[in-house]
Amino acid sequence: MSFNHEVDRANVLAEALPYIQKYYGKTVVVKYGGNAMISEGLRHAVISDIILLHLVGIRVVVVHGGGPEISGMLKKIGKESKFVDGLRYTDEETMDIVQQVLCGKVNKDLVATLNRTGGRAIGLCGMDGGLFEAKVLDDGKYGQVGEIVAVNAETVENALANGYIPVVSTVAQGMDAECAYNINADTAAAKLATALGAERLILLTDVRGLLRDPKDESTLIPSLTISQVPELVQEGIISGGMIPKIECCVESVRSGVKSAVILDGRIEHSILIELLSDEGIGTMLH
């Protein structure tokens, strides 16, 4: 390894210092999903990023979905995945699988991986301590898919106070019926970030961020204020699946989260680059 390389490495670490100071003791909520969850290399990078942030004194909360795992399990039992307007239609049998896969397998696998890699993680699902309370979304148009009506973040706060990395799966306790509800992970992350008064919400996605021209990654919009959003929706720049993601960010920022970022989870260590360097690589709403 050459001397210049060592100097570069030292510069990178030195550049991180003011950011570590800025986030020290603050809460960052990371919504983890998409490719970053499936690809082995990306998964490893995300896990090590989270542990590094944790070790330098940043309070990291991980919120995860698990769409591909749910689809895989449904396939195993010979049940077809059905979607309505891009949301998984969740009948009672599907909801059982969602709960088993998210609160069981995906959550505990993630906790175990973090622990093996030197973290101290603890798994929670939305039912634990009544963390997410929900009622049915859109009169049951999507089956047992819920919208969060209340967040009781005490369990997460306690875990953070005791030096754990809380890993939260997005299944909620029904308030209008004795059932569990499947919750969109972006929404859950945004609501939890708000309840925790987080410094930063990070939504890991499979896109570069918000692009002026979806076919051209060089047209990334690096930052925007929430007042610019309606205009971009009208112009059709914010469209399709980006609308609900941006709406989550807007709602969280409006409710007290300092900033929210839509970040490319396909880039290794995108979380570290975003938080601890001058670069910032996603689209930030503030």
FENFEN-V776209 format. One record per backbone hydrogen bond with DSSP energy under -0.5 kcal/mol. CO is the residue of the C=O (numbers start at 1). NH is the residue of the N-H. Records with the same first field share a line. If there is no record, write none. Layout:
CO=NH  NH
This chain:
2=6
3=7
4=8
5=9
6=10
7=11
8=12
9=13
10=14
11=15
12=16
13=17
14=17  18
16=20
17=21
18=22
19=23
20=24
23=26
26=59
27=199  200
28=30  61
29=31  202
30=32  63
31=33  204
32=65
33=36
34=37  38
35=38  39
39=43
40=44
41=45
42=46
43=47
44=48
45=49
46=50
47=51
48=52
49=53
50=54
51=55
52=56
53=58
54=57
57=25
58=60
59=28
60=166
61=30
62=168
63=32
64=170
66=70
67=71
68=72
69=73
70=74
71=75
72=76
73=77
74=79
75=78
82=89
84=87
87=84
89=91
90=144
91=95
92=96
93=97
94=98
95=99
96=100
97=101
98=102
99=103  104
100=104  105
101=106
102=107
104=108
105=109
106=110
107=111
108=112
109=113
110=114
111=115
112=116
113=117
114=119
115=118
120=165
122=167
124=169
125=128
126=132
127=130
128=131
130=152
131=133  152
132=173
133=149  150
134=175  176
135=147
137=140  141  142
138=141
140=143
142=90
143=145
144=182
145=137
147=135
150=133
151=153
152=155
153=157
154=158
155=159
156=160
157=161
158=162
159=164
160=163
164=166
165=122
166=62  168
167=124
168=64
169=126  171
170=183
172=181
173=134
177=179
179=174
181=172
182=146
184=188
185=189
186=190
187=191
188=192
189=193
190=194
191=195
192=196
193=198
194=197
198=258
199=259
200=29
201=203  261
202=31  204
203=263
205=265
209=211
210=221
213=216
215=217
216=219
217=220
219=212
220=222
222=284
224=286
225=228
226=229
228=232
229=233
230=234
231=235
232=237  238
233=236
237=239
239=242
240=243  244
241=245
242=246
243=247
244=248
245=249
246=250
247=251
248=252
249=253
250=254
251=255
252=257
253=256
259=201
260=285
261=203  263
262=283
263=205  265
264=267
266=268
267=270
269=273
270=274
271=275
272=276
273=277  280
282=284
283=262
284=224
285=260
